[in-house]
Amino acid sequence: MANERKARAGGTAVTDQEALDFHAQGRPGKLEITPTKPMATQRDLSLAYSPGVAVPVKAIAADPATAYDYTTRGNMVAVISNGTAILGLGNLGALASKPVMEGKSVLFKRFADVDSIDLEVDTEDADTFINCVRYLGPSFGGINLEDIKAPECFIIEQKLREIMDIPVFHDDQHGTAIIATAGLINALELTGRDLKTTRLVCNGAGAAAIACVELVKSLGFAPENIIMCDTKGVIYQGRTEGMNQWKSAHAVKTDRRTLEEAMDGADVVLGLSQKGAFSEGMIRSMAPRPIIFAMANPDPEITPEDVAAIRDDAIMATGRSDYPNQVNNVLCFPYMFRGALDVRATTINEDMKIAAARALASLAKEDVPDDVAAAYQGNRPRFGAQYIIPVPFDPRLISSIPVAVAKAAMESGVARKPIADLAAYGHQLSMRRDPIASTLARIYERVRLAPKRIVFTEGEELPMMRSALAYANQKLGTALLLGREDRMRETAAREGIDLDRPGIKLVNARISDRTGAYTDYLYARLQREGYLFRDAQRLINNDRNHFAACMVALGDADGMVTGITRNYSTALDDVRRCIDAKPGHRVIGVSIALCRGRTVLVADTAVHDMPSSEELADIAVEAAGLARRLGYIPRVAMLAYSTFGHPHGERSDRVREAVKILDRRRVDFEYDGEMAADVALNMKAMEQYPFCRLSGPATVLVMPAFHSASISTKMLQELGGATIIGPLLVGLDKPVQIVSLTAKDSEIVNMAALAAYNAG
């Protein structure tokens, strides 16, 4: 029965019924259209439609380029198909292709924040299809053709590229070619081959196969070293059977006539054909360390298991997600269009495709962040035979591939809106998909202008080691890895981490010439608190938090980050034995909550359990100061379960008294309370209290107790989809940040950057 059959999806088995339910549940399909402007009042409607809409109409008529400023065109792609080659299912018609095209639109949005609309054109005639699509140019910034059979796909794409002034891209051809080329670049490097002399066989002569061969030739492969085969054998000069103009362009002079003969001694084989096309004899006959890309879907020409049983020196890629090195088009098309749209490119040319391939190849060589490992059940890929192509959930794709594409478009003369600062463009791209990146972008930029030395305290732990590497790679300063050097180097060698690169320094507490100074300093601080000299000596020699905190206290480092091997309060106690609060300040924890485009600071989320009124006032002052340093206008709401006296309660009385203390201090920021959270954050609710001093929704929330702060931020994160940064440690005399025991490397780097930022 249909609902009992299973298909592979991302390495996970799903039934037919589960797939149908997924598409049918709730609102049918996978897309909806959401307005980006308010539509709540008559004035909104007047601006959005008549009469206000007449103004941009006239502006566009006078200058068509302004359509990119006043409409969605600059971020809109049409995904268009006639359903003649749907996935591996064949010609099932335009209507049947709609679920796939909707899915493509979802991927555009998910991975590159590109809006798209799917259009299914009900014709198999190439000229009719072209005449339909050619007139859609004013609506879109680009055209993504999909699931159109060969040879019509060649005719359609070529003609539309000629007559339209926006990018036209057939993903089945060029997406596959770009990803395969990226993997091939790295496979050639790993096997020590020169592309000028490498012998390549391509089995298949359809859209993707021809695009692959054309792109590797543009990359620098010698045409005479490439043999293409189809169902009738080698495509050679003089062959007439089963030929067309696209195959003829890749015919070579050779006496080989079969796929088996072509693969004898070949360095590389690209499979874009069918299941079982590669035999044991063919694989065995290839050159040493062969490169085998078996990309037929859903079943490859030969499986990695079968190749491994034949020989142990091959590098393999397939089109499947349950094997390493997946040639997955989602690595390409969202980012290709992102870069092309952002420079308003007139086309997507070979230079842009090669740039995308090289950027992908380069990304695969970089250390993989925790976000990627988490998406793949903790399996952390590492550059080598099993990882020559990045994986789709790598968050760095958005900030690397479009930049390379945009740069190539500008250099090749097809960009109508050049980007002056590509580095800034890369940061902006990160912000589109990552709310944390937007909040921290200016902090990172300031730190890069004045790099700082940050101690990564638990240097023998892999997350801390990876974070130090990322800190150095992002040119934020010098990462001081604290630990036993032999242990750190052993772990680094096992995980493929280079600890000898610029920006990383290993600090071994056991052999440091500063242990004496640190011991004297710590003993002077603790001798009247019951500590003997040898107690201070033992803490410096055996506890890295104390050693690191003394490094910071005595100026041997600018800041520190710790926390992945002990809980927050224990780590804070360690640090406070070495570093005091800043004079006139109180040490508190502040979390940054990012939810639905809004950012609020929540305090105290780490230090004070049940703060007194005086302590609540201090917390408000510290949190307001942090808000200012981060670039926000501090509007402080002193929260309680009551609002301005109703209902009464002891806890609310403490909050009310804290407001009076702030009155007496004459602080220089807006504040008020006590108030409930909805009043603090919702102007409509706040309007019921016209005497409220806040001029807008609160940007800083001071919680009445630690438990309410902790509960509310965790609920926001789990139920409200908020992103929580922190808690950030505020009020110490020197920059220290403490992360959670389960912190990912990206979180540790963010905290290290904040420590560097606060170092001034």
Buried (B, 14 or more C-beta within 10 A) or exposed (E): EEEEEEEEEEEEEBBBEEBEEEEEEEEEBBBEEEEEEEEEEEEBEEBEEEEEEEEBEEBBEEEEEBBBEBBBBBBBBBBBBBBBBBEEEEBBBBEBBBBBBBBBBBBBBEBBBBBBBBBBBEBBEBEEBBEBBBEBBEBBBBBBBBBBBBBBBBBBBEBBBEEBEBBBBBBBBBBBBBBBBBBBBBBBEBBEBEBEEBBBBBBBBBBBBBBBBBBBBBBEBEEEBBBBBBEEBBBBEEBEEEBEEBBEBBBBEBEBBEBBBBBBEBBBBBBBBBBEBBBEEBBEBBBEBBBBBBBBBEBBBBBBEBBEEBBEEBBBBBBBBEBBBBBBBBBBBBBBBBBBBBBBBBBBBBBBBBBBBBBBBBBBBBBBBBBBBEBBEEBBBBBBBBBBBBBBBBBBBBBBBBBBBBBBBBEBEBBEBEBEEBEEBBBBBBBBBBBBBBBBBEBBEEBBEEBBBBBBBBBBBBBBBBBBBBBBBBEBBBBBBBBBBEEBBEBBEEEEBEBEEEBBBBBBBEEBEBBEBBBBBBBEBBEEEEBEEEBBBBBBBEBBBBBBBBBBBBEBBBBBBBBBBBEBEEBBEBBBBBBBBBEEBBBBBBBBBBBEEEBBBBBBBBBBEEBEBEBBBBBBBBBBBBBEEBEBEBBBBBBBBBBBEEEEBEBBBBBBBBBEBBEEEEBEBBBBBBBBBEBBBEEEBBEEBEEBEBEEBBBBBBBBBBEBBBEBBBEBBEEEEBBBBBBBBBBBBBBBBBBBEEBBBBBBBBBBBBBBBBBE
